[in-house]
Amino acid sequence: MRFMALHWRILVGMVLGIAFGFGMTQVEWGPGIVADWIQPLGTIFVNLLKLIAIPLILASLIKGISDLKDISKFRNIGVRTMLTYIGTTVVAISIGLILVNVLKPGDGISEATVAKLEQTYSNAAGVQSKLAEASKQKDSGPLQFLVDMVPSNAFKAFSDNGNMLQVIVFTILIALSMLLIGEEKARPLKDFFDSLNDVVLKMVDLIMLMAPYAVFALLANVVVSSSDPDLLYALLKYAGVVVLGLLLMIVFYVTLVGLFARKNPFWFLKQMSPAQLLAFSTSSSAATLPVTMERVEEHIGVDKEVSSFVLPVGATINMDGTSLYQGVAAVFIMQVLWPEGLAFSNQLSIIITALLASIGSAAVPGAGMVMLIIVLEAIGFPADLYPVALALIFAVDRPLDMCRTVINVTGDATVSMLVAKSVGKLGKPNVKNWDDNYDEVK
């Protein structure tokens, strides 16, 4: 498939993976074959992307900041980044709340369906783990997320991709210190990280060669391990509202790209499509980060000074798709289980709490549902109904997680373009391929 563009090869792999997965569900031994012989290929691919995520952040962020030559430029980029991320998150939550209040997906859920969902999922390990994690988050202080951002051991932070914010904080300290000691003294360390950055980006190119086959494996596994189809159909209206909101966020992003970055929206989507398709397949912004950075820098033209800060930060704190989902899910749950809670003040609280939770809970595994519990807690949702509330949406959480991760990644790329444009760092694409220097070493 070398003659096809990468995004088309990935799309073909996705379609074939879904079709193969459905085929395997028709035979008794099919799911076992997928789990034993197909799914490991997808796991290896995701592990490879996670493997290079922290080295890429370390090298790219140090190179980007040390190239600035002026600390005030970094402050300027940081302030614009945070304000833009907050703005897009508020828009996402607002879109979700408007849609769920207008379309009222909870009105179509019968008591029998609720009872079946509760019986099927309320005691599931996934639901119970989210409840436990949310309880731990709730008991922490209001500034605990700031404490969690500062590592006590740099090597321990590097050892876990869940500590992405800690890695960013440590890396920023190194880069700023390099600026302060002067260019001559910092030169040896800067040359090392410049070289490391080039090597890791080349690794991204190599890993992406297996992307079409990996997404085939990932999607096949999703299909054969999907939940009860009858329950999925019962929640179709709710899922449809979430997906509609996510599509409106895409429209919002491309509008920003056209109006402020002065780029063709369709060109932007085409350049980002490999990262978007991988985000859909992996359900992980962090795992997709190396590809997102490669597409934004080489294929869109955002300067590394901007992308190296905006994208790693966005992968950990910017969750537009997840925040929109929380707005829809919280109101949907109230429509079904707690209609008396549908007050305007509660919905205003949802906007504020979801915004804060998207920052404070960024590194939590399964952050979407954990953040949802925090949102429900903030509006006084009955604690005894938490297991039922999560069971109500658990059946469709996996496919919706895949969709909202696409929005998270697209939002990160959009903000990087807007910030780059505002500081004069949006240039021409400079695409590099895995075999650019192959003739020299073959």
C-alpha positions as CSV (number, residue, x, y, z in Angstrom):
1,M,0.0,0.0,0.0
2,R,3.1,2.3,-0.3
3,F,1.4,4.1,-3.3
4,M,-1.4,5.4,-1.0
5,A,-1.1,8.4,1.3
6,L,-0.7,7.4,5.0
7,H,-4.1,8.5,6.1
8,W,-5.8,6.4,3.4
9,R,-3.7,3.4,4.4
10,I,-4.8,3.9,8.0
11,L,-8.4,4.3,7.0
12,V,-8.2,1.0,4.9
13,G,-6.8,-0.7,8.0
14,M,-9.6,0.6,10.2
15,V,-12.3,-0.5,7.8
16,L,-10.8,-4.0,7.3
17,G,-10.3,-4.3,11.1
18,I,-13.9,-3.5,11.8
19,A,-15.1,-6.0,9.1
20,F,-12.7,-8.7,10.3
21,G,-13.9,-8.1,13.9
22,F,-17.5,-8.5,13.0
23,G,-16.6,-11.7,11.1
24,M,-14.9,-13.1,14.1
25,T,-17.9,-12.5,16.3
26,Q,-19.9,-14.9,14.1
27,V,-17.8,-17.9,15.1
28,E,-17.2,-19.3,18.6
29,W,-13.5,-19.3,18.3
30,G,-13.2,-15.9,16.7
31,P,-12.7,-13.7,19.8
32,G,-10.0,-16.0,21.0
33,I,-8.1,-15.8,17.7
34,V,-8.3,-12.0,17.8
35,A,-7.2,-11.8,21.5
36,D,-4.3,-14.2,21.0
37,W,-3.0,-13.4,17.5
38,I,-4.3,-10.0,16.3
39,Q,-4.6,-7.7,19.3
40,P,-0.9,-8.0,20.4
41,L,0.1,-6.2,17.2
42,G,-2.0,-3.2,18.3
43,T,-0.6,-3.4,21.8
44,I,3.0,-3.3,20.5
45,F,2.2,-0.3,18.3
46,V,0.7,1.7,21.2
47,N,3.6,0.7,23.5
48,L,6.1,2.0,20.9
49,L,4.3,5.3,20.7
50,K,4.3,5.5,24.5
51,L,7.9,4.5,24.6
52,I,9.0,7.6,22.7
53,A,6.5,10.1,24.2
54,I,8.6,11.2,27.2
55,P,12.0,11.3,25.3
56,L,10.2,13.4,22.6
57,I,8.8,15.9,25.1
58,L,12.1,16.2,26.9
59,A,14.1,16.8,23.7
60,S,11.5,18.9,21.8
61,L,10.6,21.2,24.8
62,I,14.2,21.8,25.7
63,K,15.1,22.6,22.0
64,G,12.0,24.8,21.6
65,I,12.6,26.9,24.7
66,S,16.3,27.1,24.4
67,D,15.9,28.4,20.9
68,L,13.8,31.3,22.1
69,K,16.8,33.3,23.4
70,D,14.3,35.4,25.4
71,I,12.4,34.2,28.5
72,S,9.6,36.8,27.9
73,K,8.8,35.0,24.6
74,F,8.1,31.8,26.6
75,R,5.9,33.7,29.0
76,N,4.0,35.1,26.1
77,I,3.4,31.7,24.5
78,G,2.4,30.1,27.8
79,V,-0.2,32.8,28.7
80,R,-1.8,32.6,25.2
81,T,-1.8,28.8,25.3
82,M,-3.6,28.6,28.7
83,L,-6.2,31.2,27.8
84,T,-6.9,29.6,24.5
85,Y,-7.3,26.1,26.0
86,I,-9.6,27.5,28.7
87,G,-11.7,29.2,26.0
88,T,-12.1,26.1,23.8
89,T,-13.0,24.0,26.8
90,V,-15.7,26.4,27.9
91,V,-17.1,26.3,24.3
92,A,-17.0,22.5,24.3
93,I,-18.9,22.1,27.6
94,S,-21.5,24.8,26.5
95,I,-22.1,23.0,23.2
96,G,-22.7,19.7,25.1
97,L,-25.1,21.3,27.5
98,I,-27.1,23.1,24.8
99,L,-27.5,19.9,22.8
100,V,-28.5,17.6,25.7
101,N,-31.1,20.1,27.0
102,V,-32.6,20.6,23.5
103,L,-32.6,16.9,22.3
104,K,-33.3,15.3,25.8
105,P,-31.8,11.9,25.1
106,G,-32.7,10.7,28.7
107,D,-36.4,10.9,27.9
108,G,-36.2,7.8,25.8
109,I,-34.7,5.5,28.4
110,S,-37.2,3.1,30.1
111,E,-37.0,1.9,33.6
112,A,-36.5,-1.7,32.3
113,T,-33.4,-0.5,30.4
114,V,-32.0,1.2,33.4
115,A,-32.5,-1.9,35.5
116,K,-30.8,-4.1,32.9
117,L,-27.9,-1.6,32.7
118,E,-27.6,-1.6,36.4
119,Q,-27.6,-5.4,36.6
120,T,-25.0,-5.7,33.9
121,Y,-22.5,-2.9,34.8
122,S,-22.9,-1.5,38.3
123,N,-20.6,-4.2,39.8
124,A,-18.2,-4.3,36.8
125,A,-14.6,-3.8,37.7
126,G,-14.3,-0.8,35.4
127,V,-17.1,1.0,37.2
128,Q,-15.8,0.2,40.7
129,S,-12.3,1.3,39.8
130,K,-13.6,4.7,38.6
131,L,-15.6,5.1,41.8
132,A,-12.5,4.4,43.9
133,E,-10.3,6.8,41.9
134,A,-12.9,9.5,42.1
135,S,-13.2,9.1,45.8
136,K,-9.4,9.5,46.1
137,Q,-9.5,12.6,44.0
138,K,-12.4,14.1,46.0
139,D,-10.6,13.7,49.3
140,S,-7.5,15.6,48.0
141,G,-7.1,19.3,48.7
142,P,-8.0,22.0,46.2
143,L,-4.4,22.6,45.2
144,Q,-3.4,19.0,45.1
145,F,-3.1,19.1,41.3
146,L,-0.4,21.7,41.7
147,V,1.5,19.5,44.2
148,D,1.2,16.6,41.8
149,M,2.7,18.6,39.0
150,V,6.1,19.0,40.8
151,P,8.1,15.7,40.9
152,S,10.2,14.7,43.8
153,N,12.3,12.4,41.7
154,A,12.9,13.2,38.0
155,F,13.8,9.6,37.0
156,K,10.6,8.3,38.7
157,A,8.6,10.9,36.7
158,F,10.3,9.7,33.5
159,S,9.4,6.1,34.2
160,D,5.6,6.7,34.0
161,N,3.7,8.3,31.1
162,G,1.0,9.2,33.6
163,N,3.4,11.7,35.0
164,M,3.5,13.8,31.8
165,L,2.9,17.1,33.7
166,Q,5.8,16.4,36.0
167,V,8.1,15.7,33.0
168,I,7.0,19.0,31.5
169,V,7.7,21.0,34.7
170,F,11.1,19.5,35.0
171,T,11.9,20.0,31.4
172,I,10.9,23.6,31.5
173,L,13.2,24.2,34.5
174,I,16.1,22.7,32.5
175,A,15.4,24.7,29.4
176,L,15.0,28.0,31.3
177,S,18.2,27.3,33.3
178,M,20.0,26.7,30.0
179,L,18.9,30.2,28.8
180,L,20.1,31.8,32.0
181,I,23.6,30.3,32.0
182,G,24.3,31.7,28.5
183,E,24.5,30.3,25.0
184,E,28.2,29.2,25.2
185,K,27.9,27.2,28.4
186,A,24.6,25.6,27.3
187,R,25.8,24.7,23.8
188,P,27.0,21.1,24.5
189,L,23.7,20.2,26.2
190,K,21.6,21.9,23.6
191,D,23.5,20.0,20.8
192,F,22.7,16.8,22.6
193,F,19.0,17.5,22.8
194,D,18.8,18.8,19.3
195,S,20.2,15.5,18.1
196,L,18.0,13.5,20.3
197,N,15.0,15.4,19.0
198,D,15.9,14.5,15.4
199,V,16.4,10.9,16.3
200,V,13.1,10.5,18.1
201,L,11.2,12.2,15.3
202,K,12.8,9.7,12.9
203,M,11.6,6.9,15.2
204,V,8.1,8.3,14.8
205,D,8.4,7.9,11.0
206,L,9.6,4.3,11.4
207,I,6.8,3.4,13.9
208,M,4.2,4.9,11.6
209,L,5.1,2.3,8.9
210,M,3.1,-0.2,10.9
211,A,0.2,2.1,11.7
212,P,-2.3,0.6,9.1
213,Y,-1.7,-2.9,10.4
214,A,-1.9,-1.8,14.0
215,V,-5.2,0.0,13.7
216,F,-6.5,-3.1,12.0
217,A,-5.6,-5.1,15.1
218,L,-6.9,-2.4,17.5
219,L,-10.3,-2.0,15.8
220,A,-10.8,-5.8,15.4
221,N,-10.3,-6.2,19.1
222,V,-12.7,-3.4,19.9
223,V,-15.4,-5.0,17.8
224,V,-15.0,-8.5,19.3
225,S,-15.0,-7.2,22.9
226,S,-17.9,-4.8,22.5
227,S,-20.8,-4.9,24.9
228,D,-24.4,-6.2,24.5
229,P,-25.7,-4.8,21.2
230,D,-29.2,-4.4,22.6
231,L,-28.0,-2.1,25.4
232,L,-25.9,-0.2,22.8
233,Y,-29.0,0.4,20.7
234,A,-30.9,1.6,23.8
235,L,-28.3,4.2,24.4
236,L,-28.0,5.2,20.7
237,K,-29.8,8.6,21.2
238,Y,-27.4,9.6,24.0
239,A,-24.4,8.5,22.0
240,G,-25.8,10.4,19.0
241,V,-26.0,13.6,21.0
242,V,-22.3,13.2,22.1
243,V,-21.2,12.5,18.6
244,L,-23.1,15.5,17.2
245,G,-21.5,17.7,19.8
246,L,-18.1,16.4,18.8
247,L,-18.8,17.1,15.2
248,L,-19.8,20.7,16.0
249,M,-16.4,21.0,17.8
250,I,-14.7,20.0,14.6
251,V,-16.7,22.8,12.8
252,F,-15.6,25.2,15.5
253,Y,-11.9,24.2,15.2
254,V,-11.8,24.6,11.4
255,T,-13.6,27.9,11.6
256,L,-10.8,29.1,14.0
257,V,-8.2,27.8,11.6
258,G,-9.8,29.6,8.7
259,L,-10.4,32.9,10.4
260,F,-7.4,33.3,12.6
261,A,-4.7,31.0,11.2
262,R,-5.7,31.9,7.6
263,K,-5.3,28.3,6.5
264,N,-7.6,26.1,4.4
265,P,-9.8,24.1,6.9
266,F,-9.8,21.0,4.6
267,W,-6.1,21.1,4.2
268,F,-5.8,21.3,8.0
269,L,-8.0,18.2,8.4
270,K,-6.1,16.3,5.7
271,Q,-2.7,17.0,7.4
272,M,-4.0,16.0,10.8
273,S,-5.9,12.9,9.6
274,P,-3.2,10.3,10.5
275,A,-3.1,11.6,14.1
276,Q,-6.9,11.8,14.3
277,L,-7.3,8.2,13.0
278,L,-4.6,7.0,15.5
279,A,-6.4,8.9,18.3
280,F,-9.6,7.1,17.3
281,S,-7.9,3.7,17.3
282,T,-5.9,4.1,20.5
283,S,-8.3,6.3,22.6
284,S,-5.2,8.0,24.0
285,S,-4.0,11.5,23.5
286,A,-0.7,10.7,25.2
287,A,0.0,7.7,22.9
288,T,-0.9,9.8,19.9
289,L,1.3,12.8,21.0
290,P,4.4,11.8,19.0
291,V,2.4,11.6,15.8
292,T,0.5,14.8,16.6
293,M,3.8,16.7,17.1
294,E,5.2,15.3,13.9
295,R,2.1,16.3,11.9
296,V,1.9,19.8,13.4
297,E,5.6,20.6,13.0
298,E,6.4,19.0,9.7
299,H,3.1,19.0,7.8
300,I,1.4,22.2,9.1
301,G,4.5,24.3,9.7
302,V,4.1,25.2,13.4
303,D,7.5,26.2,14.8
304,K,9.0,23.9,17.4
305,E,9.3,26.8,19.8
306,V,5.4,26.7,20.0
307,S,4.5,23.1,19.3
308,S,7.0,21.7,21.9
309,F,5.2,23.5,24.7
310,V,1.6,23.7,23.4
311,L,1.1,20.1,22.4
312,P,2.5,18.2,25.5
313,V,0.6,20.6,27.8
314,G,-2.6,20.1,25.7
315,A,-2.2,16.3,25.8
316,T,-2.4,16.4,29.6
317,I,-4.8,19.3,30.4
318,N,-6.8,20.1,27.3
319,M,-9.7,17.7,27.0
320,D,-12.4,19.4,24.9
321,G,-13.9,16.2,23.7
322,T,-14.0,14.7,27.2
323,S,-15.4,18.0,28.7
324,L,-18.2,18.0,26.2
325,Y,-19.0,14.4,26.9
326,Q,-19.2,15.2,30.6
327,G,-21.7,18.0,30.1
328,V,-23.9,15.7,28.0
329,A,-23.4,12.7,30.3
330,A,-24.1,14.6,33.5
331,V,-27.4,16.0,32.2
332,F,-28.4,12.8,30.6
333,I,-27.9,11.0,33.9
334,M,-30.0,13.6,35.7
335,Q,-32.7,13.3,33.1
336,V,-33.0,9.6,33.8
337,L,-32.2,9.3,37.5
338,W,-32.5,12.7,39.1
339,P,-34.8,15.1,37.1
340,E,-35.2,17.4,40.0
341,G,-31.5,18.3,39.7
342,L,-31.9,19.9,36.2
343,A,-31.6,23.5,37.5
344,F,-29.7,26.3,35.7
345,S,-27.4,26.8,38.7
346,N,-26.4,23.1,38.5
347,Q,-25.6,23.3,34.8
348,L,-23.5,26.4,35.5
349,S,-21.7,24.4,38.1
350,I,-21.1,21.7,35.5
351,I,-19.3,24.2,33.3
352,I,-17.0,25.4,36.1
353,T,-16.4,22.0,37.6
354,A,-15.7,20.2,34.3
355,L,-13.3,23.0,33.3
356,L,-11.3,22.6,36.6
357,A,-11.5,18.8,36.5
358,S,-10.1,18.7,33.0
359,I,-6.9,20.4,34.4
360,G,-6.7,18.8,37.9
361,S,-7.5,15.2,36.8
362,A,-5.5,15.2,33.6
363,A,-3.1,12.3,34.6
364,V,-5.8,10.1,36.1
365,P,-6.3,6.7,34.2
366,G,-9.7,6.6,32.7
367,A,-10.0,10.3,33.3
368,G,-13.3,10.8,31.5
369,M,-15.5,8.8,33.9
370,V,-13.5,9.8,36.9
371,M,-14.0,13.5,36.0
372,L,-17.7,12.8,35.5
373,I,-18.1,11.6,39.1
374,I,-16.3,14.8,40.3
375,V,-18.8,16.8,38.3
376,L,-21.8,14.9,39.7
377,E,-20.4,15.4,43.2
378,A,-20.2,19.1,42.7
379,I,-23.9,19.4,41.8
380,G,-25.1,17.3,44.8
381,F,-26.0,14.2,42.8
382,P,-27.2,11.4,45.3
383,A,-24.1,9.4,46.2
384,D,-26.0,6.1,46.4
385,L,-26.9,6.5,42.6
386,Y,-23.2,6.7,41.4
387,P,-22.9,3.0,40.5
388,V,-26.2,3.2,38.5
389,A,-25.2,6.5,36.9
390,L,-21.9,5.0,35.6
391,A,-23.7,1.8,34.6
392,L,-26.0,3.9,32.5
393,I,-23.3,5.2,30.2
394,F,-20.6,2.4,30.6
395,A,-21.9,0.3,27.7
396,V,-21.1,3.0,25.1
397,D,-18.1,4.6,26.9
398,R,-15.5,2.8,24.8
399,P,-16.7,3.9,21.4
400,L,-17.4,7.4,22.7
401,D,-13.9,7.5,24.2
402,M,-12.5,6.8,20.8
403,C,-14.5,9.7,19.3
404,R,-13.7,12.3,22.0
405,T,-10.0,11.5,21.8
406,V,-10.1,12.6,18.2
407,I,-11.5,15.9,19.3
408,N,-8.9,16.3,22.1
409,V,-6.1,15.8,19.6
410,T,-7.7,18.1,17.0
411,G,-8.1,20.8,19.6
412,D,-4.5,20.6,20.6
413,A,-3.4,21.0,17.0
414,T,-5.8,23.9,16.5
415,V,-4.5,25.8,19.5
416,S,-0.9,25.2,18.5
417,M,-1.7,26.8,15.1
418,L,-3.5,29.8,16.7
419,V,-0.7,30.5,19.2
420,A,1.9,30.1,16.5
421,K,0.1,32.5,14.2
422,S,-0.3,35.0,17.0
423,V,3.5,35.1,17.7
424,G,4.6,34.9,14.1
425,K,5.8,31.2,14.3
426,L,3.5,29.6,11.7
427,G,5.7,28.9,8.7
428,K,5.8,26.6,5.7
429,P,5.6,22.7,6.1
430,N,8.9,20.8,5.9
431,V,7.9,17.2,5.5
432,K,10.6,14.5,6.4
433,N,10.3,10.8,5.5
434,W,11.8,7.8,7.2
435,D,14.1,7.1,4.3
436,D,15.5,10.6,3.6
437,N,19.0,9.5,4.5
438,Y,18.7,5.8,3.7
439,D,20.9,6.0,0.6
440,E,23.8,7.1,2.8
441,V,23.6,4.0,5.1
442,K,22.2,1.2,2.9
